[in-house]
Amino acid sequence: MILTHPQADHLTGLVSVFENYQVEKVLKTAAVNNTAEFEAFNLGLKEEKAQVFQAQAGLKIDLGPKLQAQVIWPQATILSGPISDLNETSIVLRLDFGNFCALLAGDAINSVWFHLITQGALRRCFLLKVPHHGSKNATNEQFLEAVTPRIAVISSGKNNRYGHPHEETIKLLNEKEIKILRTDLQGSIEIVTDGKNVQIQ
């Protein structure tokens, strides 16, 4: 299980996961939030007695033959100082399986991409889980040029009150000729790969 950051839309569903599945390992950051949802998550985590990994840039996790996860963000310095926006602490995770890679960008925003681009920490990746549900303040041209994805998956609720995904983000992805998959239009999206070939289901 991965908790990208402690906001309700990213953790509420995980409480049900604790209730219905046996969770052995949890990847999370040290970021906290004074909400009932976060309290419920911590209670479920305590009762589950799962092994907890603290996510910070550089952490690598072997998940199986040819499958590795690497934490790209957050850096330790972000978690040690004052936090004005929890989205800045969101886990950014790269999955590599054979020749296939996926960048799971959580709710990271443009300030995060500025740091990572400056440090040269982003590499090409076949699939991008678009940051922050397709918000206009979380995707920019420099970021897309660094990652150069062929497929962009946008996770957002149908007719959500935030207007996600924003028109500016859709336009930018189209200009880059990136194939767009959206949960608000297509429902659940499944990407299947053997490390070479990719199928969308």
PyRosetta script that sets phi, psi and omega in degrees:
from pyrosetta import init, pose_from_sequence

init()
pose = pose_from_sequence("MILTHPQADHLTGLVSVFENYQVEKVLKTAAVNNTAEFEAFNLGLKEEKAQVFQAQAGLKIDLGPKLQAQVIWPQATILSGPISDLNETSIVLRLDFGNFCALLAGDAINSVWFHLITQGALRRCFLLKVPHHGSKNATNEQFLEAVTPRIAVISSGKNNRYGHPHEETIKLLNEKEIKILRTDLQGSIEIVTDGKNVQIQ")
pose.set_psi(1, 141.1)
pose.set_omega(1, 177.3)
pose.set_phi(2, -124.5)
pose.set_psi(2, 123.6)
pose.set_omega(2, 170.0)
pose.set_phi(3, -102.2)
pose.set_psi(3, 106.2)
pose.set_omega(3, -175.4)
pose.set_phi(4, -64.7)
pose.set_psi(4, -42.1)
pose.set_omega(4, 177.9)
pose.set_phi(5, -167.9)
pose.set_psi(5, 155.6)
pose.set_omega(5, -169.0)
pose.set_phi(6, -83.9)
pose.set_psi(6, 60.4)
pose.set_omega(6, 171.4)
pose.set_phi(7, -113.7)
pose.set_psi(7, 151.3)
pose.set_omega(7, -168.4)
pose.set_phi(8, -54.7)
pose.set_psi(8, -42.3)
pose.set_omega(8, -175.7)
pose.set_phi(9, -70.9)
pose.set_psi(9, -9.4)
pose.set_omega(9, 178.4)
pose.set_phi(10, -109.9)
pose.set_psi(10, -10.8)
pose.set_omega(10, -177.1)
pose.set_phi(11, -121.7)
pose.set_psi(11, -21.8)
pose.set_omega(11, -175.3)
pose.set_phi(12, -58.7)
pose.set_psi(12, -44.0)
pose.set_omega(12, -179.8)
pose.set_phi(13, -66.2)
pose.set_psi(13, -24.0)
pose.set_omega(13, -178.6)
pose.set_phi(14, -70.8)
pose.set_psi(14, -24.8)
pose.set_omega(14, 176.2)
pose.set_phi(15, -61.9)
pose.set_psi(15, -41.4)
pose.set_omega(15, 177.7)
pose.set_phi(16, -66.4)
pose.set_psi(16, -32.4)
pose.set_omega(16, 176.9)
pose.set_phi(17, -62.5)
pose.set_psi(17, -44.3)
pose.set_omega(17, 176.3)
pose.set_phi(18, -57.6)
pose.set_psi(18, -37.9)
pose.set_omega(18, -175.9)
pose.set_phi(19, -74.5)
pose.set_psi(19, -24.2)
pose.set_omega(19, -172.7)
pose.set_phi(20, -114.6)
pose.set_psi(20, -11.7)
pose.set_omega(20, -178.0)
pose.set_phi(21, -135.9)
pose.set_psi(21, 159.1)
pose.set_omega(21, 173.2)
pose.set_phi(22, -91.6)
pose.set_psi(22, 111.4)
pose.set_omega(22, -177.7)
pose.set_phi(23, -98.1)
pose.set_psi(23, 123.1)
pose.set_omega(23, -176.8)
pose.set_phi(24, -95.7)
pose.set_psi(24, -33.1)
pose.set_omega(24, -175.8)
pose.set_phi(25, -138.0)
pose.set_psi(25, 140.4)
pose.set_omega(25, -179.7)
pose.set_phi(26, -130.2)
pose.set_psi(26, 131.3)
pose.set_omega(26, 174.9)
pose.set_phi(27, -107.9)
pose.set_psi(27, 123.3)
pose.set_omega(27, -178.3)
pose.set_phi(28, -150.9)
pose.set_psi(28, 171.1)
pose.set_omega(28, 174.8)
pose.set_phi(29, -103.1)
pose.set_psi(29, 179.7)
pose.set_omega(29, 177.9)
pose.set_phi(30, -85.5)
pose.set_psi(30, -1.0)
pose.set_omega(30, -179.7)
pose.set_phi(31, -64.2)
pose.set_psi(31, 143.1)
pose.set_omega(31, -178.7)
pose.set_phi(32, -126.9)
pose.set_psi(32, 164.5)
pose.set_omega(32, 178.8)
pose.set_phi(33, -148.4)
pose.set_psi(33, 133.3)
pose.set_omega(33, -176.4)
pose.set_phi(34, -87.6)
pose.set_psi(34, 70.6)
pose.set_omega(34, -179.5)
pose.set_phi(35, -133.7)
pose.set_psi(35, 160.1)
pose.set_omega(35, 178.0)
pose.set_phi(36, -64.3)
pose.set_psi(36, -35.6)
pose.set_omega(36, -179.8)
pose.set_phi(37, -64.1)
pose.set_psi(37, -42.0)
pose.set_omega(37, -180.0)
pose.set_phi(38, -69.3)
pose.set_psi(38, -35.5)
pose.set_omega(38, 177.1)
pose.set_phi(39, -64.0)
pose.set_psi(39, -41.6)
pose.set_omega(39, 178.9)
pose.set_phi(40, -65.3)
pose.set_psi(40, -38.5)
pose.set_omega(40, 177.2)
pose.set_phi(41, -62.3)
pose.set_psi(41, -46.9)
pose.set_omega(41, -178.8)
pose.set_phi(42, -63.9)
pose.set_psi(42, -34.7)
pose.set_omega(42, 176.7)
pose.set_phi(43, -65.0)
pose.set_psi(43, -45.7)
pose.set_omega(43, 178.0)
pose.set_phi(44, -62.5)
pose.set_psi(44, -38.5)
pose.set_omega(44, 178.7)
pose.set_phi(45, -64.5)
pose.set_psi(45, -41.4)
pose.set_omega(45, 179.8)
pose.set_phi(46, -65.2)
pose.set_psi(46, -43.0)
pose.set_omega(46, -178.8)
pose.set_phi(47, -69.9)
pose.set_psi(47, -31.6)
pose.set_omega(47, -178.4)
pose.set_phi(48, -73.9)
pose.set_psi(48, -27.0)
pose.set_omega(48, -179.6)
pose.set_phi(49, 58.4)
pose.set_psi(49, 38.8)
pose.set_omega(49, 179.6)
pose.set_phi(50, -78.0)
pose.set_psi(50, 156.0)
pose.set_omega(50, 174.8)
pose.set_phi(51, -76.3)
pose.set_psi(51, 127.3)
pose.set_omega(51, -175.6)
pose.set_phi(52, -105.7)
pose.set_psi(52, 130.9)
pose.set_omega(52, 174.2)
pose.set_phi(53, -110.4)
pose.set_psi(53, 128.0)
pose.set_omega(53, 177.3)
pose.set_phi(54, -85.1)
pose.set_psi(54, 119.7)
pose.set_omega(54, -175.2)
pose.set_phi(55, -82.9)
pose.set_psi(55, 129.9)
pose.set_omega(55, 167.7)
pose.set_phi(56, -156.0)
pose.set_psi(56, 156.6)
pose.set_omega(56, -173.3)
pose.set_phi(57, -50.5)
pose.set_psi(57, 133.6)
pose.set_omega(57, 178.5)
pose.set_phi(58, 104.2)
pose.set_psi(58, -19.6)
pose.set_omega(58, -179.6)
pose.set_phi(59, -67.9)
pose.set_psi(59, 129.7)
pose.set_omega(59, 177.1)
pose.set_phi(60, -119.1)
pose.set_psi(60, 138.0)
pose.set_omega(60, -178.4)
pose.set_phi(61, -128.8)
pose.set_psi(61, 121.2)
pose.set_omega(61, 175.0)
pose.set_phi(62, -82.4)
pose.set_psi(62, 121.2)
pose.set_omega(62, -176.4)
pose.set_phi(63, -104.4)
pose.set_psi(63, -6.0)
pose.set_omega(63, -179.3)
pose.set_phi(64, 157.0)
pose.set_psi(64, -178.7)
pose.set_omega(64, 179.4)
pose.set_phi(65, -55.9)
pose.set_psi(65, 122.4)
pose.set_omega(65, 177.3)
pose.set_phi(66, 67.7)
pose.set_psi(66, 4.8)
pose.set_omega(66, -176.6)
pose.set_phi(67, -115.3)
pose.set_psi(67, 119.3)
pose.set_omega(67, -179.4)
pose.set_phi(68, -134.6)
pose.set_psi(68, 140.9)
pose.set_omega(68, 173.8)
pose.set_phi(69, -109.6)
pose.set_psi(69, 137.1)
pose.set_omega(69, 178.0)
pose.set_phi(70, -130.7)
pose.set_psi(70, 128.6)
pose.set_omega(70, 177.1)
pose.set_phi(71, -79.7)
pose.set_psi(71, 122.2)
pose.set_omega(71, 179.2)
pose.set_phi(72, -94.5)
pose.set_psi(72, -30.9)
pose.set_omega(72, -177.9)
pose.set_phi(73, -154.1)
pose.set_psi(73, 147.4)
pose.set_omega(73, 13.4)
pose.set_phi(74, -92.0)
pose.set_psi(74, 161.0)
pose.set_omega(74, 172.7)
pose.set_phi(75, -84.1)
pose.set_psi(75, 155.6)
pose.set_omega(75, -176.8)
pose.set_phi(76, -58.2)
pose.set_psi(76, -35.1)
pose.set_omega(76, -177.4)
pose.set_phi(77, -65.9)
pose.set_psi(77, -30.4)
pose.set_omega(77, 178.4)
pose.set_phi(78, -65.7)
pose.set_psi(78, -41.2)
pose.set_omega(78, -176.1)
pose.set_phi(79, -78.6)
pose.set_psi(79, -18.3)
pose.set_omega(79, -176.8)
pose.set_phi(80, -89.4)
pose.set_psi(80, -15.8)
pose.set_omega(80, -177.8)
pose.set_phi(81, -105.4)
pose.set_psi(81, -177.5)
pose.set_omega(81, 178.1)
pose.set_phi(82, -65.7)
pose.set_psi(82, 141.2)
pose.set_omega(82, -176.6)
pose.set_phi(83, -114.9)
pose.set_psi(83, 117.4)
pose.set_omega(83, 179.7)
pose.set_phi(84, -91.1)
pose.set_psi(84, -24.4)
pose.set_omega(84, -178.2)
pose.set_phi(85, -143.1)
pose.set_psi(85, 116.0)
pose.set_omega(85, -178.0)
pose.set_phi(86, -60.1)
pose.set_psi(86, -23.3)
pose.set_omega(86, 177.3)
pose.set_phi(87, -61.3)
pose.set_psi(87, -26.8)
pose.set_omega(87, 178.4)
pose.set_phi(88, -68.5)
pose.set_psi(88, -17.5)
pose.set_omega(88, 180.0)
pose.set_phi(89, -96.5)
pose.set_psi(89, -1.9)
pose.set_omega(89, -173.6)
pose.set_phi(90, -59.8)
pose.set_psi(90, 136.1)
pose.set_omega(90, 177.5)
pose.set_phi(91, -65.9)
pose.set_psi(91, 131.1)
pose.set_omega(91, 169.3)
pose.set_phi(92, -111.8)
pose.set_psi(92, 121.7)
pose.set_omega(92, -171.7)
pose.set_phi(93, -124.6)
pose.set_psi(93, 133.8)
pose.set_omega(93, 174.6)
pose.set_phi(94, -107.2)
pose.set_psi(94, 128.1)
pose.set_omega(94, 176.0)
pose.set_phi(95, -107.8)
pose.set_psi(95, 127.7)
pose.set_omega(95, 177.0)
pose.set_phi(96, -119.2)
pose.set_psi(96, 127.7)
pose.set_omega(96, 177.8)
pose.set_phi(97, -139.8)
pose.set_psi(97, 103.9)
pose.set_omega(97, -174.6)
pose.set_phi(98, 61.3)
pose.set_psi(98, -126.8)
pose.set_omega(98, 178.7)
pose.set_phi(99, -90.7)
pose.set_psi(99, 1.3)
pose.set_omega(99, -178.4)
pose.set_phi(100, -98.2)
pose.set_psi(100, 141.8)
pose.set_omega(100, 173.1)
pose.set_phi(101, -141.1)
pose.set_psi(101, 151.5)
pose.set_omega(101, 177.6)
pose.set_phi(102, -133.8)
pose.set_psi(102, 133.7)
pose.set_omega(102, 175.7)
pose.set_phi(103, -105.1)
pose.set_psi(103, 113.3)
pose.set_omega(103, -179.1)
pose.set_phi(104, -98.4)
pose.set_psi(104, 105.2)
pose.set_omega(104, -164.6)
pose.set_phi(105, -94.7)
pose.set_psi(105, 3.1)
pose.set_omega(105, 178.1)
pose.set_phi(106, 52.5)
pose.set_psi(106, -135.4)
pose.set_omega(106, 177.0)
pose.set_phi(107, -110.9)
pose.set_psi(107, 23.4)
pose.set_omega(107, -179.8)
pose.set_phi(108, -58.0)
pose.set_psi(108, 145.0)
pose.set_omega(108, -175.0)
pose.set_phi(109, -115.6)
pose.set_psi(109, 178.6)
pose.set_omega(109, -171.2)
pose.set_phi(110, -58.4)
pose.set_psi(110, -31.7)
pose.set_omega(110, 177.7)
pose.set_phi(111, -62.2)
pose.set_psi(111, -33.9)
pose.set_omega(111, 177.2)
pose.set_phi(112, -67.0)
pose.set_psi(112, -45.8)
pose.set_omega(112, -178.5)
pose.set_phi(113, -65.2)
pose.set_psi(113, -32.7)
pose.set_omega(113, 176.9)
pose.set_phi(114, -59.7)
pose.set_psi(114, -47.0)
pose.set_omega(114, 179.3)
pose.set_phi(115, -61.9)
pose.set_psi(115, -47.0)
pose.set_omega(115, -175.0)
pose.set_phi(116, -69.0)
pose.set_psi(116, -37.4)
pose.set_omega(116, 177.5)
pose.set_phi(117, -66.6)
pose.set_psi(117, -42.9)
pose.set_omega(117, 178.8)
pose.set_phi(118, -60.1)
pose.set_psi(118, -36.6)
pose.set_omega(118, -178.6)
pose.set_phi(119, -85.7)
pose.set_psi(119, -5.3)
pose.set_omega(119, -177.7)
pose.set_phi(120, 67.9)
pose.set_psi(120, 30.8)
pose.set_omega(120, -173.8)
pose.set_phi(121, -89.1)
pose.set_psi(121, -6.6)
pose.set_omega(121, -178.7)
pose.set_phi(122, -101.4)
pose.set_psi(122, 138.4)
pose.set_omega(122, 177.1)
pose.set_phi(123, -126.1)
pose.set_psi(123, 167.2)
pose.set_omega(123, 179.0)
pose.set_phi(124, -59.9)
pose.set_psi(124, 143.0)
pose.set_omega(124, -179.1)
pose.set_phi(125, -147.7)
pose.set_psi(125, 137.3)
pose.set_omega(125, -175.2)
pose.set_phi(126, -64.8)
pose.set_psi(126, -42.0)
pose.set_omega(126, -174.8)
pose.set_phi(127, -122.7)
pose.set_psi(127, 137.1)
pose.set_omega(127, 176.8)
pose.set_phi(128, -121.2)
pose.set_psi(128, 124.8)
pose.set_omega(128, 166.0)
pose.set_phi(129, -84.5)
pose.set_psi(129, 107.4)
pose.set_omega(129, -170.6)
pose.set_phi(130, -58.5)
pose.set_psi(130, 134.3)
pose.set_omega(130, -177.3)
pose.set_phi(131, -62.2)
pose.set_psi(131, 146.7)
pose.set_omega(131, 168.0)
pose.set_phi(132, 48.4)
pose.set_psi(132, 45.0)
pose.set_omega(132, 171.9)
pose.set_phi(133, 60.8)
pose.set_psi(133, 23.1)
pose.set_omega(133, -179.7)
pose.set_phi(134, 85.5)
pose.set_psi(134, 20.0)
pose.set_omega(134, 178.6)
pose.set_phi(135, -65.0)
pose.set_psi(135, 148.2)
pose.set_omega(135, -178.0)
pose.set_phi(136, -70.1)
pose.set_psi(136, -18.9)
pose.set_omega(136, -178.0)
pose.set_phi(137, -96.7)
pose.set_psi(137, 16.7)
pose.set_omega(137, -176.8)
pose.set_phi(138, -128.5)
pose.set_psi(138, 0.4)
pose.set_omega(138, 178.8)
pose.set_phi(139, -140.0)
pose.set_psi(139, 132.1)
pose.set_omega(139, 177.6)
pose.set_phi(140, -138.8)
pose.set_psi(140, 170.6)
pose.set_omega(140, -174.2)
pose.set_phi(141, -63.1)
pose.set_psi(141, -40.2)
pose.set_omega(141, -178.9)
pose.set_phi(142, -64.3)
pose.set_psi(142, -39.0)
pose.set_omega(142, 178.1)
pose.set_phi(143, -62.7)
pose.set_psi(143, -48.0)
pose.set_omega(143, -179.5)
pose.set_phi(144, -65.6)
pose.set_psi(144, -34.3)
pose.set_omega(144, 177.6)
pose.set_phi(145, -67.6)
pose.set_psi(145, -32.5)
pose.set_omega(145, 179.3)
pose.set_phi(146, -72.9)
pose.set_psi(146, -37.6)
pose.set_omega(146, -176.4)
pose.set_phi(147, -91.0)
pose.set_psi(147, -33.5)
pose.set_omega(147, -179.0)
pose.set_phi(148, 44.0)
pose.set_psi(148, 56.1)
pose.set_omega(148, -179.7)
pose.set_phi(149, -72.2)
pose.set_psi(149, 154.7)
pose.set_omega(149, 173.1)
pose.set_phi(150, -95.3)
pose.set_psi(150, -27.4)
pose.set_omega(150, 178.7)
pose.set_phi(151, -127.5)
pose.set_psi(151, 135.0)
pose.set_omega(151, 176.0)
pose.set_phi(152, -121.2)
pose.set_psi(152, 123.0)
pose.set_omega(152, 178.3)
pose.set_phi(153, -104.0)
pose.set_psi(153, 126.2)
pose.set_omega(153, 178.9)
pose.set_phi(154, -111.6)
pose.set_psi(154, 119.9)
pose.set_omega(154, 177.7)
pose.set_phi(155, -98.1)
pose.set_psi(155, 110.3)
pose.set_omega(155, 178.9)
pose.set_phi(156, -154.6)
pose.set_psi(156, 149.4)
pose.set_omega(156, 179.8)
pose.set_phi(157, -76.6)
pose.set_psi(157, 150.4)
pose.set_omega(157, 179.7)
pose.set_phi(158, -67.0)
pose.set_psi(158, 131.2)
pose.set_omega(158, 178.7)
pose.set_phi(159, 54.7)
pose.set_psi(159, 39.1)
pose.set_omega(159, -178.6)
pose.set_phi(160, -69.6)
pose.set_psi(160, 154.7)
pose.set_omega(160, -173.3)
pose.set_phi(161, -73.5)
pose.set_psi(161, -9.7)
pose.set_omega(161, 179.8)
pose.set_phi(162, -91.8)
pose.set_psi(162, -8.1)
pose.set_omega(162, -178.5)
pose.set_phi(163, 74.5)
pose.set_psi(163, 20.2)
pose.set_omega(163, 177.4)
pose.set_phi(164, -77.3)
pose.set_psi(164, 142.5)
pose.set_omega(164, -6.2)
pose.set_phi(165, -78.9)
pose.set_psi(165, 150.1)
pose.set_omega(165, -177.7)
pose.set_phi(166, -76.9)
pose.set_psi(166, 149.9)
pose.set_omega(166, -177.2)
pose.set_phi(167, -57.6)
pose.set_psi(167, -37.7)
pose.set_omega(167, -178.7)
pose.set_phi(168, -61.7)
pose.set_psi(168, -38.6)
pose.set_omega(168, -179.6)
pose.set_phi(169, -69.9)
pose.set_psi(169, -43.7)
pose.set_omega(169, 178.3)
pose.set_phi(170, -60.6)
pose.set_psi(170, -43.2)
pose.set_omega(170, -179.9)
pose.set_phi(171, -61.7)
pose.set_psi(171, -43.8)
pose.set_omega(171, -178.5)
pose.set_phi(172, -64.6)
pose.set_psi(172, -42.3)
pose.set_omega(172, 178.9)
pose.set_phi(173, -64.4)
pose.set_psi(173, -40.9)
pose.set_omega(173, 178.1)
pose.set_phi(174, -64.7)
pose.set_psi(174, -39.9)
pose.set_omega(174, 178.9)
pose.set_phi(175, -62.5)
pose.set_psi(175, -31.5)
pose.set_omega(175, 179.0)
pose.set_phi(176, -86.1)
pose.set_psi(176, 1.5)
pose.set_omega(176, 179.4)
pose.set_phi(177, 57.2)
pose.set_psi(177, 43.1)
pose.set_omega(177, 177.9)
pose.set_phi(178, -98.2)
pose.set_psi(178, 129.6)
pose.set_omega(178, 179.3)
pose.set_phi(179, -66.2)
pose.set_psi(179, 128.9)
pose.set_omega(179, -175.6)
pose.set_phi(180, -107.2)
pose.set_psi(180, 128.9)
pose.set_omega(180, 172.9)
pose.set_phi(181, -119.1)
pose.set_psi(181, 132.1)
pose.set_omega(181, -174.3)
pose.set_phi(182, -129.1)
pose.set_psi(182, 129.6)
pose.set_omega(182, 179.0)
pose.set_phi(183, -70.7)
pose.set_psi(183, -27.4)
pose.set_omega(183, -179.7)
pose.set_phi(184, -70.1)
pose.set_psi(184, -21.6)
pose.set_omega(184, 179.2)
pose.set_phi(185, -105.6)
pose.set_psi(185, -32.6)
pose.set_omega(185, -172.4)
pose.set_phi(186, -112.3)
pose.set_psi(186, -5.8)
pose.set_omega(186, -176.6)
pose.set_phi(187, 74.5)
pose.set_psi(187, -148.9)
pose.set_omega(187, -178.0)
pose.set_phi(188, -63.2)
pose.set_psi(188, 139.9)
pose.set_omega(188, -179.3)
pose.set_phi(189, -122.7)
pose.set_psi(189, 128.4)
pose.set_omega(189, -179.4)
pose.set_phi(190, -121.6)
pose.set_psi(190, 126.9)
pose.set_omega(190, 177.3)
pose.set_phi(191, -107.5)
pose.set_psi(191, 122.2)
pose.set_omega(191, -177.8)
pose.set_phi(192, -115.6)
pose.set_psi(192, 130.5)
pose.set_omega(192, -179.8)
pose.set_phi(193, -145.6)
pose.set_psi(193, 149.5)
pose.set_omega(193, 172.9)
pose.set_phi(194, -104.1)
pose.set_psi(194, 12.1)
pose.set_omega(194, -178.1)
pose.set_phi(195, 97.5)
pose.set_psi(195, -9.5)
pose.set_omega(195, 177.5)
pose.set_phi(196, -127.1)
pose.set_psi(196, -58.5)
pose.set_omega(196, -178.4)
pose.set_phi(197, -95.5)
pose.set_psi(197, 150.9)
pose.set_omega(197, -178.2)
pose.set_phi(198, -127.2)
pose.set_psi(198, 135.1)
pose.set_omega(198, 175.3)
pose.set_phi(199, -125.8)
pose.set_psi(199, 143.8)
pose.set_omega(199, 177.5)
pose.set_phi(200, -109.4)
pose.set_psi(200, 126.5)
pose.set_omega(200, -178.2)
pose.set_phi(201, -125.0)
pose.dump_pdb("model.pdb")
